Amino acid sequence: MLKTVKNKVLAVAVKAKNVLANPSGDQMTGWLIVVLIVVVVGAIFMTLYQGSITQIWNSIVSKITGLLS
């Protein structure tokens, strides 16, 4: 599943690159596509690794509060 998503993201990135490189194309559309890709990839990353991120964050907070106590 992750490989399929990665392939689709790469395909969209190539299309976005072509839009940005095309001097006659609308560059604003290209930048919007890039922002959309970043948001989608970030959302997928956060969904897949939410448990790990929470665990790491709680560990960091525990260490900081332990040092301050």
ZAZATOR-579090 format. One line per field, with one value per residue: residue number from 0; x, y, z of N, C-alpha, C in turn. Coordinates in Angstrom, 3 decimals, m for minus. Last residue first. Example, Ala and Ser with C-alpha at 12.3 -4.5 7.8 and 13.67 -1.06 7.14 Angstrom:
REM ZAZATOR-579090
k <- 1;0
n_x <- 12.850;13.190
n_y <- m2.250;m5.690
n_z <- 7.080;7.800
ca_x <- 13.670;12.300
ca_y <- m1.060;m4.500
ca_z <- 7.140;7.800
c_x <- 12.900;13.200
c_y <- 0.030;m3.300
c_z <- 7.870;7.800
//
This chain:
REM ZAZATOR-579090
k <- 68;67;66;65;64;63;62;61;60;59;58;57;56;55;54;53;52;51;50;49;48;47;46;45;44;43;42;41;40;39;38;37;36;35;34;33;32;31;30;29;28;27;26;25;24;23;22;21;20;19;18;17;16;15;14;13;12;11;10;9;8;7;6;5;4;3;2;1;0
n_x <- 12.205;13.431;13.852;11.226;10.381;12.042;11.159;8.465;8.749;9.917;7.827;5.831;7.040;7.141;4.367;3.495;4.887;3.755;1.065;1.292;2.072;m0.082;m0.854;1.444;1.690;m0.664;m0.150;2.135;1.047;m0.791;0.936;2.515;0.552;m0.265;2.081;2.143;m0.194;0.501;2.526;1.011;m0.605;1.355;2.205;0.708;2.942;5.068;7.236;7.257;8.018;5.607;4.685;6.683;6.252;3.767;4.450;6.109;4.249;2.584;4.424;4.922;2.399;2.257;4.349;3.368;1.129;2.434;3.885;1.885;0.830
n_y <- 19.094;19.339;16.727;15.856;17.417;16.281;13.613;13.971;15.069;12.853;10.984;12.225;12.114;9.349;8.793;10.308;9.033;6.470;7.061;8.162;7.211;7.459;10.153;11.555;10.702;11.800;14.517;14.876;14.352;16.509;18.740;18.364;18.529;21.200;22.519;21.741;22.953;25.611;25.814;25.474;27.712;29.637;29.294;28.159;27.913;28.685;27.394;24.646;23.985;23.533;21.316;19.487;19.252;18.052;15.575;14.668;14.522;12.512;10.406;10.373;9.618;7.055;5.792;5.950;4.349;1.927;1.592;1.262;m1.192
n_z <- 37.685;35.258;34.473;34.182;32.066;30.086;30.064;29.305;26.743;25.426;25.676;24.198;21.630;21.214;21.197;19.015;16.958;17.078;16.411;13.803;11.336;9.563;9.852;9.142;6.453;5.381;5.810;4.213;1.695;1.583;1.722;m0.562;m2.562;m2.237;m2.987;m5.701;m6.614;m6.263;m8.142;m10.489;m10.399;m10.768;m13.365;m16.141;m18.988;m20.441;m19.300;m17.303;m14.789;m13.460;m14.876;m14.251;m11.517;m11.512;m12.612;m10.569;m8.493;m9.405;m9.202;m6.458;m5.549;m6.656;m5.278;m2.654;m2.844;m3.371;m1.018;0.859;0.000
ca_x <- 11.701;12.994;15.017;12.093;9.751;12.150;12.555;8.798;8.123;10.634;9.142;5.627;6.732;8.385;5.246;2.965;5.124;5.185;1.412;0.767;3.038;0.611;m1.812;0.895;2.750;m0.450;m1.317;2.192;2.101;m1.267;m0.120;3.142;1.331;m1.219;1.572;3.240;m0.069;m0.624;2.859;2.084;m1.217;0.609;3.087;0.400;1.914;3.771;7.160;6.653;9.072;6.464;3.882;6.469;7.533;3.905;3.513;6.663;5.384;2.031;3.835;6.008;2.938;1.289;4.386;4.624;0.956;1.484;4.607;2.738;0.000
ca_y <- 18.776;20.565;17.594;15.213;17.644;17.704;13.919;13.342;15.851;14.126;10.702;12.003;13.403;10.125;8.148;10.575;10.450;6.651;6.415;8.963;7.188;6.183;9.069;11.713;10.429;10.348;13.886;15.115;13.472;15.122;18.549;18.410;17.296;20.115;22.659;21.370;21.499;25.068;25.942;24.545;26.387;29.608;28.860;28.985;27.449;29.200;28.856;25.125;24.225;24.629;22.544;19.871;19.786;19.399;16.445;14.852;15.434;13.859;10.742;10.677;10.919;8.067;5.899;6.607;5.764;2.468;1.732;2.435;0.000
ca_z <- 39.037;35.930;34.697;35.162;33.386;30.424;30.376;30.584;27.796;25.517;26.245;25.628;22.250;21.259;22.161;20.351;17.218;17.328;17.675;14.908;12.430;9.701;10.099;10.488;7.428;5.351;6.434;5.655;2.207;1.513;2.725;0.768;m2.388;m2.030;m1.620;m4.791;m6.686;m5.506;m6.725;m10.147;m10.337;m9.510;m12.284;m14.983;m18.060;m20.875;m19.222;m18.546;m15.764;m13.014;m14.886;m15.652;m12.005;m10.954;m13.327;m11.917;m8.378;m9.289;m10.498;m7.383;m5.157;m7.070;m6.739;m3.011;m2.516;m4.334;m2.278;0.958;0.000
c_x <- 12.821;12.522;14.634;13.311;10.571;11.551;12.719;10.231;8.457;10.077;9.950;6.946;6.557;8.143;6.561;3.884;4.652;5.502;2.865;1.143;2.589;1.467;m1.102;m0.078;2.211;0.594;m1.167;1.035;2.230;m0.224;m0.589;2.103;1.944;m0.495;0.597;2.782;1.026;m0.592;1.731;2.434;m0.182;m0.074;2.358;1.235;1.722;2.638;5.809;6.493;8.531;7.515;4.746;5.661;7.380;5.196;3.625;5.755;6.017;3.164;3.256;5.480;4.064;1.800;3.438;4.727;2.206;1.276;3.699;3.496;0.871
c_y <- 18.758;20.308;18.855;16.059;16.986;17.976;15.377;13.661;15.290;14.977;11.983;11.702;13.252;11.453;8.922;9.997;10.808;8.097;6.624;8.369;7.984;6.102;7.749;10.590;10.506;9.949;12.368;14.451;13.645;14.160;17.103;18.162;17.254;18.791;21.537;21.457;21.027;23.542;25.417;24.603;25.349;28.259;28.807;28.493;28.405;28.786;29.417;26.646;24.799;24.987;23.730;21.163;20.255;20.046;17.880;15.768;15.697;14.880;12.157;11.074;11.325;9.471;6.981;6.803;6.537;3.958;2.325;2.677;1.250
c_z <- 40.056;37.362;35.482;35.473;34.486;31.804;30.786;31.004;29.170;26.647;26.422;26.332;23.758;21.956;22.310;21.416;18.622;17.674;18.042;16.268;13.646;10.957;10.364;10.825;8.850;6.387;6.470;6.382;3.715;2.079;2.747;1.859;m0.999;m1.795;m1.298;m3.341;m5.744;m5.498;m5.844;m8.678;m9.941;m9.330;m10.950;m13.802;m16.899;m19.939;m19.646;m18.479;m17.069;m14.057;m14.490;m15.746;m13.451;m11.434;m12.831;m12.729;m9.742;m9.190;m10.482;m8.759;m6.097;m6.734;m7.243;m4.518;m2.920;m4.103;m3.356;m0.331;0.000
//
